[in-house]
Amino acid sequence: MTVTTKYWAAQQTQTGVTEAAAALAAGGVVAFPTETVYGLGGDARSTAAVERIFSAKGRPSDNPLIVHLAHGEEVYSLAERVNEVERVLMATFWPGPLTLVLPLRAGAVSPLVTAGLDTVAVRVPAHELARSLIQRSGCPLAAPSANRSGRPSPTQARHVMEDLNGRIDGVLDGGATGVGLESTVVRVVEGKVHILRPGGVTREQLQSAVGSTADVLSPKDSNSQAEAESVNHTERAPRSPGVKYTHYAPKGEMLLIAGPLDKIVPAVQEKIDEAVRKGLRVAVISCTEHASVYRAETVLDCGPYRNPERAAHSLYALLRECDERSIDFIVAEGYPEEGIGAALMNRMRKAAGGRELTVS
């Protein structure tokens, strides 16, 4: 179905929020900024609205959606119960880039939102425009990233228009997003905090918040009950979005090269030269320290090696720039997996489709 997509420019904020909220209340789907990436929102209670989200994105229906709320106390309308550890996480990180997977209150949202599971993923975004839109719409908003499924997530309104113009009712432009990567998704099981998807809140921050009352486990830490239930790819829907299907991928093939900073350059240049000999258009996504070193058609500075926050903010926009330049082959340098670097490398691995070379 082709529709006319309304674009509300940044200087039209109040008019845009009013009109976008009315569209959502009427069952429409609208893209809006959050502090992580742009989301594509629809009334989480309306199966028809949620179906439009899946259709616009081309998203598989067994991939659950995150429900966005304007205020933390609204979680009790969606969740059957909230335990003490979850309350600590809500108090510490909401509003913010943390999603909690909670026991679903029966009938609270459309079954399509949860992919038929008995849990619901919930967060309160830190972006004031997002919360204003949610509040004025009167709807809890189911909102995945506002891109075609599998593509790099949008961090600017123009990215949304590139992917979804003619497929959704409107785009509310709030400027470039801040974090640049999606929210961290966690589930608390038997007193342990399991990270199902790394993101804008780091493992270190989570552990600091819960202190000695709970252990925080990354996806690599254990094959725990929570993970077994969350990521059984062959039999059921995952508890968290972003873990089952290929995500964040540019159109060209991408190779991730990781290792010590002083060992990466020769390996990257070798892969550049191999691709050039094959007649491919090549781009390098490089840390700042190496951006002037490489011999390649396109070299894109992702940010300093010891500043993964800057790289996280830049990554998706650079992947989209590669598409705009019709790049065939991308070689990307890896970053330290500390703090938000864990989420950054998670997204880079997914963008590369698992193609990774580690040098030492």
Secondary structure by P-SEA (a helix, b strand, c coil): cccbbbbbcccaaaaaaaaaaaaaaabbbbbbbcccccccccccccaaaaaaaaaaacccccbbbbbbbccccccccccccccaaaaaaaacccccccccccccccccccccccccccbbbbbbbccaaaaaaaaaacccccccccccccccccccaaaaaacccccccbbbbcccccccccbbbbbbccccccccccccccaaaaaaaacccbbbbcccccccaaaaacccccccccccccccccccccccbbbbbbccccccaaaaaaaaaaaaaaccbbbbbccccccccccccbbbbccccccaaaaaacaaaaaaaaaaacccbbbbbbcccccaaaaaaaaaaaaacccccccc
